[in-house]
Amino acid sequence: MSFGNKLYQLRTERGIYQKELAEYLAVSIGTISNYENSVHSPDLETLCRFAEYFQVSTDFLLELTDNAETMENLNVQLSEGHTVGNALNSIQELSMPGRQKMIKYLTMINIYEEMPKKERIIGKQKQIIDQQALEISRLKERLESLEKNL
């Protein structure tokens, strides 16, 4: 996908008109159209302003990465001395088997964190089943009583 296609995709996904984008960049609508149709490419300053506007990295706009995260997001602290960017770098340094083990570990953590929610749901479902069993028992007794009376 070219820069123009990426620009068009970002703009339309977010419901932004060419006019709005042109006003932000102080360029004409025709210029935006030329970028989207790959007639022209933006200069470095304009490319940076596109990245700022859409809150993505310039590498993402240039198709150098599928990761749309901005530097601001990559610098988010995960813990003391560790940022999202550090974590991504560490992942990239792992061997393929190491990456696969890390994915399994993260999956286990996600499952563990979801357990209390699932336990609450199971508890509610057990209550409903118990109530239904009680109601069935009552209906069964009533039916037996009616059968005796017949």
N, C-alpha and C positions, 0 to 999 in steps of 0.2 A: 504494500500500500504506500502510495506517495504521501508527501507532506500535505498536498492539497486534499487528498482523500481523507487523511487523518483530521485535518482542520474541518472539513465538511461534516465528518462523522461526529466530532465533538460538538460542533455548533448545533447540528440538528438534534442530537440526542438530548441536548440541554434546552432545546426550544428557543434558541437565540437566533434572531434575524441578522442578516448581513449588515443591515443598517446600524443595529446596536453595536456590533463588533467594530464597524468602521468608525463610529463616533468615539468609542473607547480608545482606538488607536490613532484617531485624528487622520484618517485616510478616507478615500472615497469607497463607495460600495463596489465600484468597478475594480478597485485594487483587491478587495476581499475576494471578488469573483475570480480575478486573475490568479490569486494564490490557490483558491480551491480547484481551479481548472488546470493548475500546474503550468500556466503561461509564464508566471514570474515566481520567484522565491523571495521570501522576506530577508532583509538584512539581519545581522546578529541582534541588534537592539530590538527590532520588531519581533523576532523569534522569541526573545526573552519576555517581551510583553504578552505574547500569546500564551506562553507557559504560565505567566503570572495570572492572566485573566482566567484561564481554564483550570488553574491549580494543578498542573502536571509538570513533569520535568521536560526540559528541552530534548533530552535523549528520547523520551516517549514520543514527542512530536516528530522527531527525525527517524523514528522506527529503529532506534538503536537498542531499545528495550521494550518489553511488554509491560514493565512496571511503571505505572503512571504517577507514583508517589513523588511529591515535591521534596526538596531538601529540608524544608520545614518539618515535614512528616517523618523523614528519615532521621532527623535529629531528636525525635521524641525519646525521652529517657525511659528505659524499661526498668532499670535498677541503677544503683550507683556505678558510674563508669561504663554503662552499657546503653547504647541507643538502638533504635530499629536498624539503622544503617550498619552498626557493628554486628548485629545479629545476622543480617543478610550476608555480610562479608564472611562471617564464620561459617555459615551454611555453604557458601560457595567454595570454601576451602576444604570441606569434607569430601571424602571419597564417595562414590556412588553407594556402596553398602552403608556407609555412615549416614548418608542422607536418608536412605530408606529406613534405617533404625530410628532416626530423628523423627520422621513422619509417623512411625508407629507410636513412638513415645508421645508426640503431640496429640495423636488420636486418643491414646489412653487418658491423657490429661483432660481432654474435652469430654470424654465419657464420664470421667470422675466428677467433673464440675457439673454435669447434667444430672447426676444421680439424685441429688435432693429433690429436684423438680420432678423427676420420674417417680421417685418414691411417693411424693405427694399425690401424683396422678393415680398411682397404683392404690394408694390408701383410699382415695375417693371412689375408685372403681370397686374396691372391696366393700366399702360401705353400701354402695348401690346394689351389689350382688347380695349382700346380707339382707338388705331391705326387701329385695325381690324374693329371696328365699323365704323370708318371714311372711310376705304376702301370699306366696304360693302355698305355704303351710296353712295359713288361715283359710284360703279358698278351698283347699283340699278338705279341711275339717268341715267347712260349711257344706261342701258337696256331699261328704259322707253323712252328715246330719240330714240333709235333704233326701238322700237315698233311703235312709232308715225310715223317714216319715212316709215315704211312698209305699 
